[in-house]
Amino acid sequence: MPFNVGPLELVIVLVIALVVLGPKRLPEVGKSIGNGMREFKDAISGNSKDDDDDEVTSLKASERASERA
């Protein structure tokens, strides 16, 4: 799915984004777009940060239970 976006087109898009959003909101918007893309990728692949956190929590709980016994 090549878009053939060259460096000049990328600079033009970034300048337009800077003019429209302003210098204060541009990093916030970039961060939110990045987080959205990451969540979308994780949803497509079936991975979830919450699943990983749950596994770590359950492993720590089982380690503590085995230490008590």
Contacts in CASP RR format, 6 or more apart in sequence:
PFRMAT RR
TARGET T0000
AUTHOR 0000-0000-0000
METHOD contacts of the structure
MODEL  1
MPFNVGPLELVIVLVIALVVLGPKRLPEVGKSIGNGMREFKDAISGNSKD
DDDDEVTSLKASERASERA
17 26 0 8 1.000
17 29 0 8 1.000
18 26 0 8 1.000
21 29 0 8 1.000
42 48 0 8 1.000
42 49 0 8 1.000
END
